[in-house]
Amino acid sequence: MPEPPPPGGRVRADALRNREHILRVAHDAFAESGTTSLNTIAKRAGVGPGTLYRHFPTREDLILAVYRHDMQRLVDSVPGVLAAHGPLDAFRTWFLTLARYVRLKHGLGEALGTAAVQHAVKESYPPVTAAVGTLLRACGEEGSLRPGLDPADVLLLMGFLWRVPQDEEGERQARRVMELVIDGLRPLT
């Protein structure tokens, strides 16, 4: 799921920093509104439109890069989340973060309907499923969840998280339903 290499080979360190900064700013801007303009994102990032367009020639290119960047960060976060929390709390934390990313994706609506973006969504599925597997193994070893759960099944089951409203009541409902799911995944006695 890594970003494709830039045309022509190596990228300067400052260009990489600019790209990372633009991706973070674009993530936040798209989270606020899926219709945020590229010029608004450039202004918020403190770069000229030319710099933004040099990295991301089209809106689709930027959306695709934000999606890939976010999903890679999420997958890469599993070891750190496990180190910072017990396995079951890491499971909860990681899935709530995934839900925020998926809600952002849904907020972009039609912009994510292109073939290139759909390909990126499909290519992110195996690494995300592997990350879920890592969390499930840790929970199984700890004894908080049944060992041997299928990561794809659990990912499908946890899909309710990106369907709850994005407000305080939705957050409370997500936590309640998550606990119901977790209860169903606990070891059989």
Secondary structure, DSSP 8 states (H G I E B T S, - for coil): ------TTS---HHHHHHHHHHHHHHHHHHHH-TT--HHHHHHHHT--HHHHHHH-SSHHHHHHHHHHHHHHHHHHTHHHHHHHS-HHHHHHHHHHHHHHHHHHHHHTGGGG-SHHHHHHHHHHHHHHHHHHHHHHHHHHHHTSS-TT--HHHHHHHGGGGGTS-SSHHHHHHHHHHHHHHHHHHS---
